[in-house]
Amino acid sequence: MTEIEMDKLSENYTLRIPAVLWENLSKLPPRLKKILNERLMVEMARAVHESRFNPEQYLSSKEF
């Protein structure tokens, strides 16, 4: 994954996960935890992007 430019991380987001997953995640080395966090943030950004996607913008020449 390429380095992503982003603002300073200033907010927290809580996610509930099974204990067995938590135990395994806590054993990851720091490098892999960083990769995991970056992937999670990209997926969050993708969810926001997709929620705002309007296909009509690309399928109709009518102005809104």
DRENKOL-680463 format. One line per field, with one value per residue: chain; x, y, z of N, C-alpha, C, O, CB in turn; residue in one letter. Coordinates in nm, 3 decimals. Glycine has a CB too. Layout:
<nodes>
mol = (A  ...)
n.xx = (X  ...)
n.yy = (Y  ...)
n.zz = (Z  ...)
ca.xx = (X  ...)
ca.yy = (Y  ...)
ca.zz = (Z  ...)
c.xx = (X  ...)
c.yy = (Y  ...)
c.zz = (Z  ...)
o.xx = (X  ...)
o.yy = (Y  ...)
o.zz = (Z  ...)
cb.xx = (X  ...)
cb.yy = (Y  ...)
cb.zz = (Z  ...)
type = (A  ...)
</nodes>
This chain:
<nodes>
mol = (A  A  A  A  A  A  A  A  A  A  A  A  A  A  A  A  A  A  A  A  A  A  A  A  A  A  A  A  A  A  A  A  A  A  A  A  A  A  A  A  A  A  A  A  A  A  A  A  A  A  A  A  A  A  A  A  A  A  A  A  A  A  A  A)
n.xx = (0.085  0.052  0.194  -0.026  -0.141  -0.262  -0.473  -0.388  -0.443  -0.713  -0.949  -1.143  -1.261  -1.473  -1.484  -1.654  -1.540  -1.492  -1.354  -1.156  -1.053  -0.949  -0.745  -0.570  -0.513  -0.375  -0.133  -0.004  0.280  0.414  0.446  0.262  0.027  0.012  -0.029  -0.277  -0.438  -0.422  -0.551  -0.807  -0.886  -0.888  -1.098  -1.307  -1.311  -1.379  -1.642  -1.774  -1.737  -1.877  -2.134  -2.201  -2.205  -2.348  -2.495  -2.649  -2.530  -2.343  -2.490  -2.687  -2.755  -2.897  -2.924  -2.899)
n.yy = (-0.118  0.222  0.521  0.733  1.061  1.243  1.424  1.524  1.278  1.307  1.230  0.972  0.641  0.384  0.033  -0.265  -0.590  -0.949  -1.127  -1.317  -1.226  -0.979  -1.068  -1.186  -0.970  -0.807  -0.930  -0.872  -0.741  -0.403  -0.285  -0.422  -0.358  -0.087  -0.095  -0.225  -0.030  0.180  0.060  0.025  0.295  0.376  0.219  0.327  0.585  0.516  0.419  0.656  0.803  0.643  0.665  0.917  0.908  0.971  0.829  0.937  1.171  1.104  0.981  1.127  1.418  1.624  1.916  1.961)
n.zz = (0.000  -0.079  0.065  0.235  0.229  0.498  0.729  1.068  1.316  1.509  1.624  1.786  1.716  1.797  1.788  1.815  1.870  1.845  2.128  2.070  1.830  1.912  2.084  1.900  1.733  1.909  1.921  1.688  1.513  1.543  1.282  1.122  1.256  1.199  0.922  0.919  1.050  0.861  0.643  0.750  0.782  0.513  0.416  0.566  0.458  0.198  0.238  0.314  0.079  -0.109  -0.004  -0.079  -0.349  -0.663  -0.921  -1.124  -1.193  -1.382  -1.575  -1.689  -1.879  -1.784  -1.585  -1.236)
ca.xx = (0.000  0.131  0.177  -0.141  -0.133  -0.387  -0.468  -0.353  -0.549  -0.758  -1.075  -1.145  -1.374  -1.473  -1.539  -1.664  -1.494  -1.484  -1.235  -1.053  -0.989  -0.870  -0.624  -0.479  -0.467  -0.278  -0.006  0.057  0.391  0.375  0.439  0.135  -0.081  0.004  -0.092  -0.418  -0.504  -0.434  -0.655  -0.937  -0.919  -0.922  -1.232  -1.400  -1.319  -1.454  -1.783  -1.825  -1.740  -1.987  -2.262  -2.226  -2.200  -2.473  -2.471  -2.719  -2.436  -2.269  -2.579  -2.786  -2.700  -2.982  -2.862  -2.980)
ca.yy = (0.000  0.344  0.615  0.820  1.189  1.268  1.517  1.470  1.195  1.380  1.174  0.829  0.563  0.258  -0.079  -0.385  -0.709  -1.067  -1.135  -1.397  -1.137  -0.883  -1.137  -1.204  -0.838  -0.755  -0.999  -0.824  -0.647  -0.264  -0.258  -0.475  -0.279  0.037  -0.129  -0.251  0.099  0.252  -0.007  0.058  0.434  0.380  0.163  0.427  0.691  0.459  0.414  0.793  0.837  0.570  0.717  1.044  0.884  0.990  0.783  1.022  1.275  1.053  0.911  1.220  1.549  1.724  1.984  1.947)
ca.zz = (0.000  -0.085  0.175  0.215  0.300  0.570  0.842  1.199  1.374  1.627  1.674  1.814  1.667  1.871  1.713  1.900  1.799  1.932  2.212  2.003  1.732  1.990  2.130  1.787  1.688  2.006  1.897  1.564  1.531  1.515  1.138  1.071  1.317  1.122  0.794  0.950  1.076  0.734  0.563  0.810  0.748  0.371  0.402  0.619  0.357  0.085  0.277  0.305  -0.064  -0.174  0.044  -0.149  -0.493  -0.734  -1.057  -1.221  -1.234  -1.496  -1.667  -1.744  -1.908  -1.719  -1.472  -1.115)
c.xx = (0.089  0.100  0.065  -0.121  -0.267  -0.364  -0.424  -0.471  -0.591  -0.885  -1.061  -1.271  -1.365  -1.543  -1.540  -1.628  -1.492  -1.351  -1.122  -0.980  -0.899  -0.738  -0.523  -0.427  -0.360  -0.140  0.064  0.176  0.347  0.360  0.306  0.015  -0.099  -0.065  -0.241  -0.494  -0.522  -0.544  -0.794  -0.979  -0.956  -1.062  -1.339  -1.420  -1.399  -1.604  -1.845  -1.838  -1.859  -2.123  -2.300  -2.232  -2.339  -2.451  -2.540  -2.627  -2.361  -2.358  -2.683  -2.721  -2.784  -2.908  -2.956  -3.008)
c.yy = (0.123  0.434  0.713  0.947  1.214  1.367  1.444  1.391  1.255  1.322  1.025  0.767  0.428  0.151  -0.201  -0.506  -0.826  -1.071  -1.211  -1.312  -1.036  -0.945  -1.151  -1.071  -0.782  -0.818  -0.953  -0.733  -0.505  -0.231  -0.305  -0.404  -0.148  0.013  -0.153  -0.120  0.179  0.192  0.024  0.200  0.449  0.326  0.257  0.540  0.642  0.456  0.553  0.833  0.771  0.620  0.846  1.027  0.897  0.949  0.869  1.133  1.233  0.992  1.003  1.355  1.660  1.787  1.974  2.082)
c.zz = (0.000  0.034  0.142  0.295  0.368  0.682  0.968  1.255  1.507  1.690  1.696  1.756  1.736  1.789  1.805  1.815  1.896  2.008  2.142  1.898  1.803  2.036  2.018  1.733  1.781  1.988  1.769  1.594  1.490  1.366  1.080  1.132  1.241  0.989  0.814  0.970  0.948  0.648  0.618  0.775  0.601  0.349  0.458  0.517  0.236  0.115  0.267  0.159  -0.134  -0.127  -0.027  -0.300  -0.555  -0.879  -1.162  -1.273  -1.361  -1.603  -1.732  -1.766  -1.848  -1.601  -1.353  -1.057)
o.xx = (0.190  -0.006  0.061  -0.089  -0.372  -0.251  -0.423  -0.586  -0.516  -0.923  -0.978  -1.376  -1.260  -1.648  -1.439  -1.678  -1.490  -1.248  -1.005  -0.859  -0.787  -0.633  -0.403  -0.312  -0.266  -0.041  0.178  0.172  0.253  0.269  0.245  -0.088  -0.212  -0.149  -0.323  -0.602  -0.627  -0.622  -0.888  -1.095  -1.046  -1.139  -1.448  -1.533  -1.477  -1.685  -1.958  -1.939  -1.932  -2.219  -2.418  -2.261  -2.436  -2.394  -2.495  -2.646  -2.320  -2.310  -2.757  -2.642  -2.749  -2.838  -3.078  -3.075)
o.yy = (0.128  0.425  0.769  0.943  1.208  1.392  1.321  1.433  1.254  1.363  0.959  0.832  0.364  0.175  -0.235  -0.524  -0.806  -1.026  -1.174  -1.326  -1.010  -0.882  -1.130  -1.061  -0.718  -0.763  -0.991  -0.657  -0.490  -0.156  -0.236  -0.390  -0.102  0.092  -0.106  -0.101  0.240  0.265  0.046  0.224  0.526  0.383  0.265  0.583  0.718  0.486  0.568  0.891  0.836  0.617  0.882  1.123  0.841  1.027  0.875  1.183  1.319  0.954  0.961  1.402  1.778  1.718  1.977  2.092)
o.zz = (0.070  0.095  0.032  0.414  0.304  0.724  0.975  1.241  1.604  1.800  1.633  1.748  1.734  1.729  1.865  1.704  2.017  1.958  2.153  1.880  1.759  2.027  2.038  1.693  1.736  2.036  1.743  1.691  1.411  1.328  0.999  1.066  1.222  0.947  0.735  0.915  0.928  0.586  0.541  0.742  0.567  0.271  0.403  0.493  0.178  0.028  0.219  0.120  -0.208  -0.205  -0.033  -0.371  -0.505  -0.956  -1.276  -1.384  -1.440  -1.709  -1.820  -1.684  -1.859  -1.527  -1.368  -0.954)
cb.xx = (-0.097  0.105  0.309  -0.273  -0.096  -0.446  -0.605  -0.312  -0.501  -0.782  -1.191  -1.137  -1.374  -1.542  -1.456  -1.808  -1.354  -1.503  -1.268  -1.116  -1.095  -0.951  -0.659  -0.550  -0.586  -0.328  -0.028  -0.046  0.515  0.476  0.556  0.125  -0.052  0.145  -0.026  -0.431  -0.424  -0.300  -0.631  -0.931  -0.802  -0.819  -1.241  -1.348  -1.178  -1.403  -1.798  -1.732  -1.608  -1.975  -2.258  -2.118  -2.143  -2.524  -2.516  -2.844  -2.336  -2.168  -2.649  -2.908  -2.687  -3.115  -2.830  -2.910)
cb.yy = (0.000  0.419  0.692  0.749  1.307  1.137  1.584  1.584  1.047  1.522  1.203  0.802  0.550  0.275  -0.107  -0.400  -0.687  -1.195  -1.203  -1.523  -1.064  -0.833  -1.275  -1.281  -0.741  -0.778  -1.148  -0.750  -0.692  -0.172  -0.327  -0.625  -0.252  0.096  -0.254  -0.339  0.180  0.251  -0.160  0.040  0.526  0.299  0.028  0.485  0.735  0.315  0.358  0.892  0.794  0.420  0.739  1.143  0.745  1.138  0.640  1.083  1.305  0.952  0.800  1.234  1.568  1.661  2.133  1.859)
cb.zz = (0.122  -0.215  0.205  0.256  0.203  0.626  0.863  1.297  1.392  1.591  1.576  1.965  1.509  2.009  1.584  1.960  1.736  1.849  2.344  1.937  1.646  2.114  2.187  1.675  1.680  2.148  1.891  1.477  1.448  1.575  1.064  1.098  1.466  1.099  0.731  1.075  1.176  0.658  0.562  0.962  0.782  0.287  0.473  0.754  0.313  0.053  0.420  0.380  -0.131  -0.145  0.195  -0.113  -0.522  -0.723  -1.071  -1.158  -1.121  -1.451  -1.594  -1.651  -2.057  -1.671  -1.506  -1.011)
type = (M  T  E  I  E  M  D  K  L  S  E  N  Y  T  L  R  I  P  A  V  L  W  E  N  L  S  K  L  P  P  R  L  K  K  I  L  N  E  R  L  M  V  E  M  A  R  A  V  H  E  S  R  F  N  P  E  Q  Y  L  S  S  K  E  F)
</nodes>
